[in-house]
């Protein structure tokens, strides 16, 4: 299977590159060597691949009421992300890849993103959320998880100490 790397992807992956022990491009080569992309059939594929050795650092952690939580925009993003301050990443043996079937090239998929770690949900402000059920999954996932705060990946001046999308939580009420 041909994997397409767009300029938008390459720009996006700058923020993830240091999360990989050997960089994202080398990790992509390892995934292809493992045959990870041989059996793709869906329009959108979400694939978690496990390695025997650590492949990178997971920036996504579960949080508690004692954690310092802030919301901020990541570089090159328009939506607010939930962050936890004062935590360190742990090793990850997994890589998550999200791919979309190419409309222009036969037998090809565009890599949308990849990062060390397991499955996750879209963030609550993601404009690609299409159903109420998908929004509820997102809210439930992100209410007690956050990315590790690093000022180098944050849009200057975007940090907030409150949840900018708290009005969406009414969907969780009975």
Secondary structure, 3 states (H helix, E strand, C coil): CEEECCHHHHHHHCCCHHHECCCHHHHHHHHHHCCCCCCCCCCEEEEEEECCCCCEEECEEECCCCCEEEEEEECCCCCEEEEEECCCCEEECEEEEEEEECCCCCCEEEEEEEEECCCCCCCCCCCCCCCHHHHHHHHHHHCCEEEECCHHHECCCCCECCCCCHHHHHHHCC
